Amino acid sequence: MVAALRRVRDHGGVPSTRRSGKRPYTAEHVPLDAERVRGGRTSEEAADGTWTVQRVGGSERTFRCPGCDQEIAPGTPHVVAWAADGMFGADAALADRRHWHTACWSARGRRRPTRR
């Protein structure tokens, strides 16, 4: 009631005919996208442990992929991964995150990381 009076008062006594941009009361609820809520982070389990994985659209920096020892150029979509069950805690695991080419991350079970 108060909101309706306020709306009438704000428009010089004339109620607004503009519809709300919100979902109508009778419309079906749209489920939340859990990946979007988590910032695109997912959890993946593999033989080498449980990993927190985030797919990124690109970056302004150059990174070196541990899977192929090649550079990931700025702006290249890739994967950022870190151990979900790090031995020294979550903060240390996050600080030890690595940037991988998407294909290298997917194939990591079939090949070993390269060393420089």
C-alpha positions in Angstrom: 0.0 0.0 0.0 2.7 2.5 1.0 4.7 1.6 -2.2 1.6 2.2 -4.3 1.1 5.6 -2.7 4.7 6.4 -3.1 4.6 5.4 -6.8 1.5 7.6 -7.4 3.1 10.5 -5.5 6.4 10.2 -7.6 4.5 10.6 -10.9 2.4 13.6 -10.0 -0.6 11.5 -8.9 -0.6 9.3 -12.1 0.2 5.7 -11.5 3.1 4.4 -13.7 2.0 2.0 -16.5 5.5 0.7 -17.0 5.8 -3.0 -16.2 8.4 -4.4 -13.8 11.4 -6.1 -15.4 11.2 -8.8 -12.7 9.8 -12.2 -13.3 6.0 -12.2 -13.1 4.6 -13.8 -10.0 2.9 -16.6 -12.0 5.9 -17.4 -14.2 8.0 -20.5 -13.6 11.1 -20.1 -11.5 14.4 -20.1 -13.4 16.9 -22.4 -11.6 20.3 -20.9 -10.7 23.3 -21.9 -12.7 25.5 -23.4 -10.0 28.7 -23.0 -12.0 28.0 -19.3 -12.5 27.2 -18.8 -8.8 30.6 -20.4 -7.9 32.4 -18.1 -10.4 32.8 -20.8 -12.9 34.7 -23.1 -10.6 34.1 -26.8 -10.7 35.6 -29.7 -8.8 37.2 -32.5 -10.8 38.4 -35.9 -9.4 41.1 -37.8 -11.2 43.8 -40.3 -10.4 46.1 -37.4 -9.5 43.7 -36.0 -6.9 40.8 -33.7 -6.6 41.2 -30.3 -8.4 39.4 -27.0 -8.3 39.1 -26.0 -12.0 38.2 -22.6 -13.4 37.9 -22.0 -17.2 38.9 -18.5 -18.1 38.3 -16.6 -21.3 41.7 -15.2 -21.5 44.1 -13.0 -19.5 46.4 -10.0 -20.1 49.4 -12.0 -19.0 51.4 -14.8 -20.6 51.6 -18.1 -18.7 53.5 -21.3 -19.2 51.5 -24.5 -19.5 52.9 -27.3 -17.3 51.4 -29.9 -19.7 53.4 -28.9 -22.8 55.9 -26.3 -21.5 54.6 -23.8 -24.1 53.3 -20.3 -23.5 49.6 -19.5 -23.2 49.4 -16.2 -25.1 47.4 -13.3 -23.6 43.7 -13.5 -24.6 43.8 -17.3 -25.1 41.0 -19.2 -23.3 42.5 -21.8 -20.9 42.1 -23.6 -17.6 43.3 -22.6 -14.2 43.6 -25.5 -11.7 44.7 -26.1 -8.2 44.6 -28.9 -5.7 41.3 -29.0 -3.8 42.9 -31.0 -1.0 46.3 -29.3 -0.7 48.6 -30.6 1.9 49.3 -27.1 3.3 45.8 -25.8 3.2 43.4 -24.0 0.8 45.4 -20.8 0.7 48.6 -22.5 -0.2 46.9 -24.6 -2.9 45.3 -21.5 -4.4 48.7 -19.8 -4.4 50.2 -22.8 -6.2 47.5 -22.8 -9.0 48.7 -23.4 -12.6 47.4 -22.2 -16.0 46.9 -25.0 -18.5 45.9 -25.1 -22.2 42.5 -26.7 -22.2 43.6 -29.6 -24.3 46.7 -30.2 -22.1 44.5 -30.2 -19.0 42.1 -32.8 -20.6 45.1 -35.0 -21.6 47.1 -34.8 -18.3 46.2 -38.3 -17.4 47.8 -39.7 -20.6 51.0 -37.7 -20.3 53.4 -36.4 -17.7 54.0 -32.7 -17.0 57.1 -31.4 -18.8 60.1 -29.9 -17.1 62.3 -27.1 -18.3 
